[in-house]
């Protein structure tokens, strides 16, 4: 899997939502904007897994609550299959029971459907580059909901790990972190592995949420 999509590349999308009107609206919005290509649609999570494997999009816009197969199960299955696509949740639900399972399942980001058009475009571009994208409301919920890590997550971060974490929180890609800190991408990934272990998390979104909750960030 490639961590970065170049800024001038067209980003391919799969739209997953059980409401045809929502799918039509999203398709029209992205097809009218430069830099995006909508490869297809799916109406539930089971469909989404098959369509993702068939079409190989850069980003999957995933709703959560859908008859015939929910989004979280689909995210979990695509993560298990090591799908190349980044998954950006786009839903009306921001409760703890929705946000945390989606992030833990492997979603790259989580936005609400009331997000402005330009914010959604920016989020899709960021997700395509592997950056964590969280709407403010969801980020706030994650900060308050993520439980304090156990003993294995209490080791302090090094100065360099804090620098990397701060850049991750700003949505900076591995390549950009390497460039900014004058280190290799492999070294960035090593720092991420270490800070994940110290925070007791498995991915960028959880690392940022836990860091805010523990006062390491913000």
C-alpha positions in Angstrom: 0.0 0.0 0.0 1.3 3.5 -0.9 1.1 6.0 1.9 0.9 9.1 -0.3 -1.2 10.2 -3.3 0.5 13.0 -5.2 -1.3 16.3 -5.0 -2.0 16.6 -8.7 -3.3 13.0 -9.1 -7.1 12.4 -9.6 -8.5 10.8 -6.5 -10.8 7.8 -7.2 -13.8 7.3 -5.0 -16.4 4.7 -4.0 -19.5 6.1 -2.4 -21.3 3.9 0.1 -24.7 5.0 1.4 -28.1 3.3 1.6 -29.9 6.5 0.4 -29.9 6.9 -3.4 -30.5 10.6 -3.1 -27.4 11.0 -0.9 -25.3 8.9 -3.3 -26.5 11.0 -6.3 -25.8 14.2 -4.4 -22.3 13.1 -3.5 -21.5 11.8 -7.0 -22.7 15.1 -8.6 -20.6 17.1 -6.1 -17.4 15.2 -6.7 -17.8 14.8 -10.4 -18.3 18.6 -10.8 -15.1 19.3 -8.8 -11.6 19.0 -10.4 -9.3 16.2 -9.2 -11.9 13.5 -8.4 -13.3 10.5 -10.1 -16.3 8.5 -8.8 -15.7 4.9 -9.8 -19.0 3.5 -8.3 -21.5 3.2 -5.5 -22.7 0.7 -3.0 -25.8 0.6 -0.8 -24.5 -1.4 2.2 -21.4 -2.6 3.8 -21.4 -6.1 2.2 -21.7 -4.5 -1.2 -19.0 -2.0 -0.3 -16.4 -4.7 0.4 -17.0 -6.4 -3.0 -17.1 -3.1 -4.9 -13.9 -1.9 -3.2 -12.0 -5.1 -4.2 -13.5 -4.8 -7.7 -12.8 -1.1 -8.3 -9.8 -0.5 -6.1 -10.6 3.2 -5.3 -8.2 5.5 -3.5 -10.9 6.5 -0.9 -14.2 4.9 0.2 -16.8 7.4 1.5 -18.5 5.1 4.0 -21.9 5.6 5.8 -22.3 3.6 9.0 -25.9 2.5 9.6 -27.2 0.7 6.6 -29.6 -2.2 6.2 -28.0 -5.3 4.7 -24.6 -4.6 6.3 -23.2 -1.8 8.4 -20.2 0.4 7.8 -18.1 -0.7 10.8 -18.2 -4.4 9.7 -17.2 -3.4 6.2 -14.3 -1.3 7.5 -13.2 -4.1 9.7 -13.3 -6.6 6.8 -11.5 -4.3 4.4 -8.8 -3.7 7.0 -8.5 -7.5 7.5 -8.1 -7.9 3.7 -5.4 -5.1 3.6 -7.4 -3.1 1.1 -5.4 -0.3 -0.5 -8.4 2.2 -0.2 -8.5 4.7 2.7 -11.9 4.7 4.4 -13.4 8.1 5.3 -16.6 7.7 7.3 -19.3 10.2 6.3 -22.4 9.9 8.5 -25.0 11.8 10.5 -24.0 9.9 13.7 -21.4 11.1 16.1 -22.2 9.1 19.3 -19.4 7.2 21.1 -21.0 3.9 20.0 -20.5 5.0 16.4 -17.2 6.9 16.3 -15.0 4.6 18.4 -15.8 1.3 16.7 -15.3 2.9 13.3 -11.9 4.3 14.2 -10.8 1.1 15.9 -11.9 -0.9 12.9 -9.5 1.0 10.7 -11.2 4.1 9.3 -8.7 6.8 8.3 -11.2 9.6 9.2 -14.6 10.5 10.4 -16.8 13.4 9.1 -20.4 14.3 9.6 -22.7 14.9 6.7 -23.2 18.5 7.6 -19.6 19.3 6.8 -19.2 22.1 4.2 -18.4 21.1 0.6 -14.8 22.4 0.7 -14.2 20.7 4.0 -15.3 17.4 2.5 -13.0 17.9 -0.5 -10.1 18.7 1.7 -10.8 15.7 3.9 -10.9 13.3 0.9 -7.6 14.6 -0.3 -6.1 14.2 3.1 -7.5 10.7 3.5 -6.1 9.7 0.1 -2.6 10.7 1.5 -3.2 8.6 4.6 -3.8 11.5 6.9 -6.1 11.2 9.8 -9.2 13.4 9.3 -11.7 14.0 12.2 -14.5 16.6 12.3 -14.2 18.8 15.4 -17.2 17.3 17.1 -15.9 13.8 16.6 -12.4 14.7 17.8 -13.9 16.1 20.9 -15.9 12.9 21.5 -12.8 10.8 21.0 -10.8 12.9 23.4 -13.4 12.4 26.1 -14.2 8.8 25.3 -10.8 7.1 24.8 -10.0 5.3 28.0 -6.7 5.9 29.8 -4.2 3.3 28.6 -3.1 0.6 31.0 0.4 0.2 32.4 1.8 -0.7 29.0 0.8 2.7 27.7 2.3 4.9 30.3 5.9 5.2 29.1 6.8 8.9 28.3 7.4 9.9 24.7 10.8 11.1 23.6 11.2 14.6 22.3 11.4 13.3 18.7 8.3 11.2 19.2 6.4 14.2 20.5 7.5 16.2 17.3 6.2 13.4 15.1 3.0 13.1 17.1 2.4 16.9 16.8 2.8 16.7 13.0 0.5 13.7 12.8 -2.1 15.7 14.7 -1.8 18.4 12.1 -2.6 15.9 9.4 0.9 15.7 8.0 1.8 12.7 5.9 4.8 10.4 6.6 6.6 11.9 3.6 6.1 15.4 4.8 7.1 14.6 8.4 10.3 13.1 7.0 11.0 16.2 5.0 10.2 18.6 7.8 12.3 16.7 10.4 15.1 15.8 7.9 14.8 12.1 8.6 13.8 9.2 6.4 10.3 7.9 6.0 11.4 4.6 7.5 12.6 6.5 10.6 9.2 8.2 10.8 7.4 4.8 10.7 9.8 3.6 13.4 8.9 6.6 15.6 5.2 6.0 14.9 5.5 2.3 15.9 7.2 3.3 19.2 4.7 6.0 20.1 1.8 3.7 19.3 3.2 1.2 21.7 3.8 3.8 24.4 0.3 5.2 24.0 -1.3 1.8 23.8 -3.0 2.4 20.4 -2.8 1.0 16.9 -3.3 3.9 14.5 -2.9 7.6 13.9 -6.5 8.6 14.9 -6.3 6.8 18.2 -2.8 8.2 18.9 -4.0 11.7 18.4 -7.2 11.2 20.5 -5.2 9.5 23.3 -2.5 12.2 23.3 -5.1 15.0 23.7 -6.8 13.0 26.5 -3.5 12.6 28.3 -2.5 16.2 27.8 0.4 15.4 25.6 -1.2 17.5 22.8 -3.2 20.7 23.2 
